[in-house]
């Protein structure tokens, strides 16, 4: 069985500026850790690049600071700078430990106008029919929180012109 949840948030700035944060968070695990670890310390204890250079095929290990799975490893399966899309798949731990057979996240920065954009986040998951109760664990709250943190950070810290 499969399912998905989505969340979209208007960012109030040009798509190129918004994409800068998501692109750099792919390349610099330390920047992602600083942003999300500092602003969500009860959720993220550590974010580290364990394989690759931050491009497609790289693996990041995320360690949580709450009860439940200790964390997970995600692999960057797609980074498209032209279309401003980042896709990752959990390859170890996290939702896979809870009974999901596959778990993917897609972030897309959508241009709404010259000085306007939004970030659309999608979680896609698969599970066996006998594990159907795990689907109730999925909601868009974490996507909304991460998008809001990114928006707040971006509006306070304008990235360099690209």
PyMOL CGO cylinders between C-alpha atoms (Angstrom):
from pymol import cmd
from pymol.cgo import CYLINDER

trace = [
    CYLINDER, 0.00, 0.00, 0.00, 1.15, 3.56, -0.58, 0.3, 1, 1, 1, 1, 1, 1,
    CYLINDER, 1.15, 3.56, -0.58, 0.28, 7.06, 0.50, 0.3, 1, 1, 1, 1, 1, 1,
    CYLINDER, 0.28, 7.06, 0.50, 1.51, 10.63, 0.57, 0.3, 1, 1, 1, 1, 1, 1,
    CYLINDER, 1.51, 10.63, 0.57, 1.08, 13.93, 2.39, 0.3, 1, 1, 1, 1, 1, 1,
    CYLINDER, 1.08, 13.93, 2.39, 1.91, 17.42, 1.14, 0.3, 1, 1, 1, 1, 1, 1,
    CYLINDER, 1.91, 17.42, 1.14, 2.44, 20.88, 2.53, 0.3, 1, 1, 1, 1, 1, 1,
    CYLINDER, 2.44, 20.88, 2.53, 3.03, 24.17, 0.70, 0.3, 1, 1, 1, 1, 1, 1,
    CYLINDER, 3.03, 24.17, 0.70, 4.09, 27.47, 2.23, 0.3, 1, 1, 1, 1, 1, 1,
    CYLINDER, 4.09, 27.47, 2.23, 4.51, 30.86, 0.57, 0.3, 1, 1, 1, 1, 1, 1,
    CYLINDER, 4.51, 30.86, 0.57, 8.01, 32.17, 1.30, 0.3, 1, 1, 1, 1, 1, 1,
    CYLINDER, 8.01, 32.17, 1.30, 7.69, 35.81, 0.25, 0.3, 1, 1, 1, 1, 1, 1,
    CYLINDER, 7.69, 35.81, 0.25, 11.00, 35.99, -1.60, 0.3, 1, 1, 1, 1, 1, 1,
    CYLINDER, 11.00, 35.99, -1.60, 12.44, 35.08, -5.00, 0.3, 1, 1, 1, 1, 1, 1,
    CYLINDER, 12.44, 35.08, -5.00, 12.71, 31.38, -5.81, 0.3, 1, 1, 1, 1, 1, 1,
    CYLINDER, 12.71, 31.38, -5.81, 16.47, 31.68, -6.42, 0.3, 1, 1, 1, 1, 1, 1,
    CYLINDER, 16.47, 31.68, -6.42, 17.00, 32.92, -2.86, 0.3, 1, 1, 1, 1, 1, 1,
    CYLINDER, 17.00, 32.92, -2.86, 14.84, 30.17, -1.39, 0.3, 1, 1, 1, 1, 1, 1,
    CYLINDER, 14.84, 30.17, -1.39, 16.55, 27.47, -3.45, 0.3, 1, 1, 1, 1, 1, 1,
    CYLINDER, 16.55, 27.47, -3.45, 19.95, 28.68, -2.21, 0.3, 1, 1, 1, 1, 1, 1,
    CYLINDER, 19.95, 28.68, -2.21, 19.13, 27.48, 1.31, 0.3, 1, 1, 1, 1, 1, 1,
    CYLINDER, 19.13, 27.48, 1.31, 17.88, 24.05, 0.21, 0.3, 1, 1, 1, 1, 1, 1,
    CYLINDER, 17.88, 24.05, 0.21, 20.77, 23.59, -2.23, 0.3, 1, 1, 1, 1, 1, 1,
    CYLINDER, 20.77, 23.59, -2.23, 23.37, 24.59, 0.35, 0.3, 1, 1, 1, 1, 1, 1,
    CYLINDER, 23.37, 24.59, 0.35, 21.78, 22.36, 3.00, 0.3, 1, 1, 1, 1, 1, 1,
    CYLINDER, 21.78, 22.36, 3.00, 22.40, 19.49, 0.58, 0.3, 1, 1, 1, 1, 1, 1,
    CYLINDER, 22.40, 19.49, 0.58, 26.06, 20.37, 0.21, 0.3, 1, 1, 1, 1, 1, 1,
    CYLINDER, 26.06, 20.37, 0.21, 26.81, 21.43, 3.75, 0.3, 1, 1, 1, 1, 1, 1,
    CYLINDER, 26.81, 21.43, 3.75, 25.47, 19.15, 6.43, 0.3, 1, 1, 1, 1, 1, 1,
    CYLINDER, 25.47, 19.15, 6.43, 26.93, 21.60, 8.94, 0.3, 1, 1, 1, 1, 1, 1,
    CYLINDER, 26.93, 21.60, 8.94, 24.68, 24.39, 7.59, 0.3, 1, 1, 1, 1, 1, 1,
    CYLINDER, 24.68, 24.39, 7.59, 21.64, 22.14, 7.78, 0.3, 1, 1, 1, 1, 1, 1,
    CYLINDER, 21.64, 22.14, 7.78, 22.64, 21.17, 11.32, 0.3, 1, 1, 1, 1, 1, 1,
    CYLINDER, 22.64, 21.17, 11.32, 23.10, 24.79, 12.30, 0.3, 1, 1, 1, 1, 1, 1,
    CYLINDER, 23.10, 24.79, 12.30, 19.73, 25.81, 10.91, 0.3, 1, 1, 1, 1, 1, 1,
    CYLINDER, 19.73, 25.81, 10.91, 17.55, 22.92, 12.01, 0.3, 1, 1, 1, 1, 1, 1,
    CYLINDER, 17.55, 22.92, 12.01, 19.59, 21.83, 15.03, 0.3, 1, 1, 1, 1, 1, 1,
    CYLINDER, 19.59, 21.83, 15.03, 19.66, 25.34, 16.45, 0.3, 1, 1, 1, 1, 1, 1,
    CYLINDER, 19.66, 25.34, 16.45, 16.04, 26.17, 15.71, 0.3, 1, 1, 1, 1, 1, 1,
    CYLINDER, 16.04, 26.17, 15.71, 14.58, 22.73, 16.50, 0.3, 1, 1, 1, 1, 1, 1,
    CYLINDER, 14.58, 22.73, 16.50, 16.95, 21.34, 19.19, 0.3, 1, 1, 1, 1, 1, 1,
    CYLINDER, 16.95, 21.34, 19.19, 14.23, 19.11, 20.63, 0.3, 1, 1, 1, 1, 1, 1,
    CYLINDER, 14.23, 19.11, 20.63, 13.94, 17.39, 17.24, 0.3, 1, 1, 1, 1, 1, 1,
    CYLINDER, 13.94, 17.39, 17.24, 17.41, 17.35, 15.65, 0.3, 1, 1, 1, 1, 1, 1,
    CYLINDER, 17.41, 17.35, 15.65, 20.49, 16.47, 17.71, 0.3, 1, 1, 1, 1, 1, 1,
    CYLINDER, 20.49, 16.47, 17.71, 22.89, 16.08, 14.79, 0.3, 1, 1, 1, 1, 1, 1,
    CYLINDER, 22.89, 16.08, 14.79, 23.03, 16.19, 10.99, 0.3, 1, 1, 1, 1, 1, 1,
    CYLINDER, 23.03, 16.19, 10.99, 26.15, 14.80, 9.32, 0.3, 1, 1, 1, 1, 1, 1,
    CYLINDER, 26.15, 14.80, 9.32, 27.25, 14.02, 5.78, 0.3, 1, 1, 1, 1, 1, 1,
    CYLINDER, 27.25, 14.02, 5.78, 28.47, 10.39, 5.87, 0.3, 1, 1, 1, 1, 1, 1,
    CYLINDER, 28.47, 10.39, 5.87, 28.92, 9.67, 2.18, 0.3, 1, 1, 1, 1, 1, 1,
    CYLINDER, 28.92, 9.67, 2.18, 29.48, 11.79, -0.92, 0.3, 1, 1, 1, 1, 1, 1,
    CYLINDER, 29.48, 11.79, -0.92, 29.95, 15.51, -1.48, 0.3, 1, 1, 1, 1, 1, 1,
    CYLINDER, 29.95, 15.51, -1.48, 26.40, 16.71, -0.89, 0.3, 1, 1, 1, 1, 1, 1,
    CYLINDER, 26.40, 16.71, -0.89, 25.29, 16.01, -4.44, 0.3, 1, 1, 1, 1, 1, 1,
    CYLINDER, 25.29, 16.01, -4.44, 23.07, 13.28, -5.84, 0.3, 1, 1, 1, 1, 1, 1,
    CYLINDER, 23.07, 13.28, -5.84, 23.95, 9.93, -4.26, 0.3, 1, 1, 1, 1, 1, 1,
    CYLINDER, 23.95, 9.93, -4.26, 25.20, 11.47, -1.02, 0.3, 1, 1, 1, 1, 1, 1,
    CYLINDER, 25.20, 11.47, -1.02, 24.03, 10.08, 2.31, 0.3, 1, 1, 1, 1, 1, 1,
    CYLINDER, 24.03, 10.08, 2.31, 23.22, 12.18, 5.38, 0.3, 1, 1, 1, 1, 1, 1,
    CYLINDER, 23.22, 12.18, 5.38, 22.73, 10.78, 8.89, 0.3, 1, 1, 1, 1, 1, 1,
    CYLINDER, 22.73, 10.78, 8.89, 20.17, 12.62, 11.01, 0.3, 1, 1, 1, 1, 1, 1,
    CYLINDER, 20.17, 12.62, 11.01, 20.02, 11.97, 14.76, 0.3, 1, 1, 1, 1, 1, 1,
    CYLINDER, 20.02, 11.97, 14.76, 16.85, 12.86, 16.64, 0.3, 1, 1, 1, 1, 1, 1,
    CYLINDER, 16.85, 12.86, 16.64, 16.43, 14.23, 20.14, 0.3, 1, 1, 1, 1, 1, 1,
    CYLINDER, 16.43, 14.23, 20.14, 13.07, 12.70, 21.01, 0.3, 1, 1, 1, 1, 1, 1,
    CYLINDER, 13.07, 12.70, 21.01, 11.64, 9.30, 21.92, 0.3, 1, 1, 1, 1, 1, 1,
    CYLINDER, 11.64, 9.30, 21.92, 11.20, 6.92, 19.03, 0.3, 1, 1, 1, 1, 1, 1,
    CYLINDER, 11.20, 6.92, 19.03, 13.67, 6.00, 16.33, 0.3, 1, 1, 1, 1, 1, 1,
    CYLINDER, 13.67, 6.00, 16.33, 17.15, 7.35, 17.13, 0.3, 1, 1, 1, 1, 1, 1,
    CYLINDER, 17.15, 7.35, 17.13, 17.43, 8.75, 13.62, 0.3, 1, 1, 1, 1, 1, 1,
    CYLINDER, 17.43, 8.75, 13.62, 17.89, 7.70, 10.05, 0.3, 1, 1, 1, 1, 1, 1,
    CYLINDER, 17.89, 7.70, 10.05, 20.09, 7.90, 6.99, 0.3, 1, 1, 1, 1, 1, 1,
    CYLINDER, 20.09, 7.90, 6.99, 18.74, 9.53, 3.87, 0.3, 1, 1, 1, 1, 1, 1,
    CYLINDER, 18.74, 9.53, 3.87, 20.17, 9.37, 0.36, 0.3, 1, 1, 1, 1, 1, 1,
    CYLINDER, 20.17, 9.37, 0.36, 19.87, 12.31, -2.02, 0.3, 1, 1, 1, 1, 1, 1,
    CYLINDER, 19.87, 12.31, -2.02, 18.27, 10.69, -5.05, 0.3, 1, 1, 1, 1, 1, 1,
    CYLINDER, 18.27, 10.69, -5.05, 17.67, 13.87, -7.05, 0.3, 1, 1, 1, 1, 1, 1,
    CYLINDER, 17.67, 13.87, -7.05, 18.94, 17.43, -6.91, 0.3, 1, 1, 1, 1, 1, 1,
    CYLINDER, 18.94, 17.43, -6.91, 17.71, 19.48, -9.85, 0.3, 1, 1, 1, 1, 1, 1,
    CYLINDER, 17.71, 19.48, -9.85, 18.99, 23.06, -9.65, 0.3, 1, 1, 1, 1, 1, 1,
    CYLINDER, 18.99, 23.06, -9.65, 17.11, 24.15, -12.79, 0.3, 1, 1, 1, 1, 1, 1,
    CYLINDER, 17.11, 24.15, -12.79, 13.71, 22.96, -11.53, 0.3, 1, 1, 1, 1, 1, 1,
    CYLINDER, 13.71, 22.96, -11.53, 14.65, 23.57, -7.85, 0.3, 1, 1, 1, 1, 1, 1,
    CYLINDER, 14.65, 23.57, -7.85, 13.80, 20.05, -6.69, 0.3, 1, 1, 1, 1, 1, 1,
    CYLINDER, 13.80, 20.05, -6.69, 15.47, 17.92, -4.03, 0.3, 1, 1, 1, 1, 1, 1,
    CYLINDER, 15.47, 17.92, -4.03, 14.40, 14.32, -3.41, 0.3, 1, 1, 1, 1, 1, 1,
    CYLINDER, 14.40, 14.32, -3.41, 15.66, 12.02, -0.68, 0.3, 1, 1, 1, 1, 1, 1,
    CYLINDER, 15.66, 12.02, -0.68, 14.92, 8.45, 0.30, 0.3, 1, 1, 1, 1, 1, 1,
    CYLINDER, 14.92, 8.45, 0.30, 15.37, 7.00, 3.76, 0.3, 1, 1, 1, 1, 1, 1,
    CYLINDER, 15.37, 7.00, 3.76, 17.79, 4.10, 3.41, 0.3, 1, 1, 1, 1, 1, 1,
    CYLINDER, 17.79, 4.10, 3.41, 18.26, 3.13, 7.07, 0.3, 1, 1, 1, 1, 1, 1,
    CYLINDER, 18.26, 3.13, 7.07, 16.39, 3.57, 10.35, 0.3, 1, 1, 1, 1, 1, 1,
    CYLINDER, 16.39, 3.57, 10.35, 13.62, 6.07, 11.02, 0.3, 1, 1, 1, 1, 1, 1,
    CYLINDER, 13.62, 6.07, 11.02, 10.33, 5.23, 9.35, 0.3, 1, 1, 1, 1, 1, 1,
    CYLINDER, 10.33, 5.23, 9.35, 11.79, 1.99, 7.99, 0.3, 1, 1, 1, 1, 1, 1,
    CYLINDER, 11.79, 1.99, 7.99, 12.19, 0.77, 11.59, 0.3, 1, 1, 1, 1, 1, 1,
    CYLINDER, 12.19, 0.77, 11.59, 8.51, 1.53, 12.19, 0.3, 1, 1, 1, 1, 1, 1,
    CYLINDER, 8.51, 1.53, 12.19, 7.29, -0.79, 9.43, 0.3, 1, 1, 1, 1, 1, 1,
    CYLINDER, 7.29, -0.79, 9.43, 7.40, 1.31, 6.27, 0.3, 1, 1, 1, 1, 1, 1,
    CYLINDER, 7.40, 1.31, 6.27, 8.97, -0.44, 3.29, 0.3, 1, 1, 1, 1, 1, 1,
    CYLINDER, 8.97, -0.44, 3.29, 9.87, 2.85, 1.55, 0.3, 1, 1, 1, 1, 1, 1,
    CYLINDER, 9.87, 2.85, 1.55, 9.88, 6.50, 2.57, 0.3, 1, 1, 1, 1, 1, 1,
    CYLINDER, 9.88, 6.50, 2.57, 10.73, 9.47, 0.32, 0.3, 1, 1, 1, 1, 1, 1,
    CYLINDER, 10.73, 9.47, 0.32, 10.64, 13.25, 0.75, 0.3, 1, 1, 1, 1, 1, 1,
    CYLINDER, 10.64, 13.25, 0.75, 10.51, 15.77, -2.09, 0.3, 1, 1, 1, 1, 1, 1,
    CYLINDER, 10.51, 15.77, -2.09, 11.12, 19.51, -1.69, 0.3, 1, 1, 1, 1, 1, 1,
    CYLINDER, 11.12, 19.51, -1.69, 10.28, 21.84, -4.55, 0.3, 1, 1, 1, 1, 1, 1,
    CYLINDER, 10.28, 21.84, -4.55, 10.77, 25.60, -4.61, 0.3, 1, 1, 1, 1, 1, 1,
    CYLINDER, 10.77, 25.60, -4.61, 8.07, 27.00, -6.90, 0.3, 1, 1, 1, 1, 1, 1,
    CYLINDER, 8.07, 27.00, -6.90, 8.43, 30.43, -8.49, 0.3, 1, 1, 1, 1, 1, 1,
    CYLINDER, 8.43, 30.43, -8.49, 5.21, 32.44, -8.06, 0.3, 1, 1, 1, 1, 1, 1,
    CYLINDER, 5.21, 32.44, -8.06, 6.51, 35.71, -9.50, 0.3, 1, 1, 1, 1, 1, 1,
    CYLINDER, 6.51, 35.71, -9.50, 9.71, 37.75, -9.69, 0.3, 1, 1, 1, 1, 1, 1,
    CYLINDER, 9.71, 37.75, -9.69, 9.85, 38.23, -5.90, 0.3, 1, 1, 1, 1, 1, 1,
    CYLINDER, 9.85, 38.23, -5.90, 7.61, 35.43, -4.73, 0.3, 1, 1, 1, 1, 1, 1,
    CYLINDER, 7.61, 35.43, -4.73, 7.93, 31.68, -4.26, 0.3, 1, 1, 1, 1, 1, 1,
    CYLINDER, 7.93, 31.68, -4.26, 6.69, 28.79, -2.18, 0.3, 1, 1, 1, 1, 1, 1,
    CYLINDER, 6.69, 28.79, -2.18, 8.17, 25.53, -0.97, 0.3, 1, 1, 1, 1, 1, 1,
    CYLINDER, 8.17, 25.53, -0.97, 6.12, 22.41, -1.58, 0.3, 1, 1, 1, 1, 1, 1,
    CYLINDER, 6.12, 22.41, -1.58, 7.07, 19.42, 0.54, 0.3, 1, 1, 1, 1, 1, 1,
    CYLINDER, 7.07, 19.42, 0.54, 5.80, 15.91, -0.12, 0.3, 1, 1, 1, 1, 1, 1,
    CYLINDER, 5.80, 15.91, -0.12, 6.27, 12.70, 1.86, 0.3, 1, 1, 1, 1, 1, 1,
    CYLINDER, 6.27, 12.70, 1.86, 5.60, 9.50, -0.06, 0.3, 1, 1, 1, 1, 1, 1,
    CYLINDER, 5.60, 9.50, -0.06, 5.57, 6.16, 1.72, 0.3, 1, 1, 1, 1, 1, 1,
    CYLINDER, 5.57, 6.16, 1.72, 4.87, 2.48, 1.18, 0.3, 1, 1, 1, 1, 1, 1,
    CYLINDER, 4.87, 2.48, 1.18, 3.96, -0.22, 3.67, 0.3, 1, 1, 1, 1, 1, 1,
    CYLINDER, 3.96, -0.22, 3.67, 2.68, -3.78, 3.71, 0.3, 1, 1, 1, 1, 1, 1,
    CYLINDER, 2.68, -3.78, 3.71, -1.02, -4.27, 4.27, 0.3, 1, 1, 1, 1, 1, 1,
    CYLINDER, -1.02, -4.27, 4.27, -0.42, -5.97, 7.63, 0.3, 1, 1, 1, 1, 1, 1,
    CYLINDER, -0.42, -5.97, 7.63, 1.51, -2.84, 8.74, 0.3, 1, 1, 1, 1, 1, 1,
    CYLINDER, 1.51, -2.84, 8.74, -1.35, -0.46, 7.80, 0.3, 1, 1, 1, 1, 1, 1,
    CYLINDER, -1.35, -0.46, 7.80, -1.57, 1.12, 11.30, 0.3, 1, 1, 1, 1, 1, 1,
    CYLINDER, -1.57, 1.12, 11.30, 1.84, 2.77, 10.73, 0.3, 1, 1, 1, 1, 1, 1,
    CYLINDER, 1.84, 2.77, 10.73, 0.24, 5.05, 8.14, 0.3, 1, 1, 1, 1, 1, 1,
    CYLINDER, 0.24, 5.05, 8.14, -1.46, 6.94, 10.97, 0.3, 1, 1, 1, 1, 1, 1,
    CYLINDER, -1.46, 6.94, 10.97, 2.00, 8.16, 12.06, 0.3, 1, 1, 1, 1, 1, 1,
    CYLINDER, 2.00, 8.16, 12.06, 2.33, 10.32, 8.95, 0.3, 1, 1, 1, 1, 1, 1,
    CYLINDER, 2.33, 10.32, 8.95, 1.09, 13.89, 8.84, 0.3, 1, 1, 1, 1, 1, 1,
    CYLINDER, 1.09, 13.89, 8.84, 2.25, 17.16, 7.36, 0.3, 1, 1, 1, 1, 1, 1,
    CYLINDER, 2.25, 17.16, 7.36, 3.13, 18.80, 10.70, 0.3, 1, 1, 1, 1, 1, 1,
    CYLINDER, 3.13, 18.80, 10.70, 6.88, 18.18, 10.44, 0.3, 1, 1, 1, 1, 1, 1,
    CYLINDER, 6.88, 18.18, 10.44, 6.85, 19.45, 6.84, 0.3, 1, 1, 1, 1, 1, 1,
    CYLINDER, 6.85, 19.45, 6.84, 5.04, 22.60, 7.96, 0.3, 1, 1, 1, 1, 1, 1,
    CYLINDER, 5.04, 22.60, 7.96, 7.47, 23.20, 10.84, 0.3, 1, 1, 1, 1, 1, 1,
    CYLINDER, 7.47, 23.20, 10.84, 10.57, 22.77, 8.66, 0.3, 1, 1, 1, 1, 1, 1,
    CYLINDER, 10.57, 22.77, 8.66, 9.12, 25.02, 5.94, 0.3, 1, 1, 1, 1, 1, 1,
    CYLINDER, 9.12, 25.02, 5.94, 8.29, 27.72, 8.50, 0.3, 1, 1, 1, 1, 1, 1,
    CYLINDER, 8.29, 27.72, 8.50, 11.80, 27.55, 9.99, 0.3, 1, 1, 1, 1, 1, 1,
    CYLINDER, 11.80, 27.55, 9.99, 13.29, 27.85, 6.50, 0.3, 1, 1, 1, 1, 1, 1,
    CYLINDER, 13.29, 27.85, 6.50, 11.02, 30.81, 5.71, 0.3, 1, 1, 1, 1, 1, 1,
    CYLINDER, 11.02, 30.81, 5.71, 11.93, 32.59, 8.95, 0.3, 1, 1, 1, 1, 1, 1,
    CYLINDER, 11.93, 32.59, 8.95, 15.63, 31.98, 8.39, 0.3, 1, 1, 1, 1, 1, 1,
    CYLINDER, 15.63, 31.98, 8.39, 15.50, 33.12, 4.77, 0.3, 1, 1, 1, 1, 1, 1,
    CYLINDER, 15.50, 33.12, 4.77, 13.66, 36.33, 5.59, 0.3, 1, 1, 1, 1, 1, 1,
    CYLINDER, 13.66, 36.33, 5.59, 16.15, 37.19, 8.34, 0.3, 1, 1, 1, 1, 1, 1,
    CYLINDER, 16.15, 37.19, 8.34, 19.28, 36.10, 6.43, 0.3, 1, 1, 1, 1, 1, 1,
    CYLINDER, 19.28, 36.10, 6.43, 19.09, 36.98, 2.76, 0.3, 1, 1, 1, 1, 1, 1,
    CYLINDER, 19.09, 36.98, 2.76, 21.41, 34.65, 0.79, 0.3, 1, 1, 1, 1, 1, 1,
    CYLINDER, 21.41, 34.65, 0.79, 23.93, 36.06, -1.69, 0.3, 1, 1, 1, 1, 1, 1,
    CYLINDER, 23.93, 36.06, -1.69, 22.64, 36.88, -5.16, 0.3, 1, 1, 1, 1, 1, 1,
    CYLINDER, 22.64, 36.88, -5.16, 22.93, 33.93, -7.56, 0.3, 1, 1, 1, 1, 1, 1,
]
cmd.load_cgo(trace, "trace")
